[in-house]
Amino acid sequence: SNDQALLKDALILNKNTFGYQGGLKLSIPFFQRDIYLLQQELFKESFLLEKEILQESMKADINYSSLKNNFLFFKENLKKLTEITKLQKNRLHLERKKLSYGSSTLFQVYLLEKDYLDAQMKELETLSNIITIKIQLKAFSL
């Protein structure tokens, strides 16, 4: 029993310091397998990070083309909305003339003023969208 305790202590000492020893006094580091597993885990993590970076760059490319498409869309809409605003302004001007001659009502003028203001608001909204997209596109070019 004493011999077994000494042998057990010697094995624990050998295991903690040098690893397991073979019959030819060759020693294998005890933590070599742990180091290998840690290296494999780090390799997997770096692979996953590279994959994530690639996916993010693909999303950025998609976002860039999406922004360019939105920019063109809003630019086309701005042209149309500018024309609509001009037409609404002319209609309002004509309705005010009719009111001055007594052949229209204040309610009609009010409705056309509302339409004109709505057209202006849509135009301003589209302008703000264009400016926002320009800023985002500049961020991609940095």
Secondary structure as UniProt FT lines:
FT   HELIX           2..17
FT   STRAND          20..21
FT   TURN            23..24
FT   STRAND          27..28
FT   TURN            30..31
FT   HELIX           32..101
FT   HELIX           106..141
//
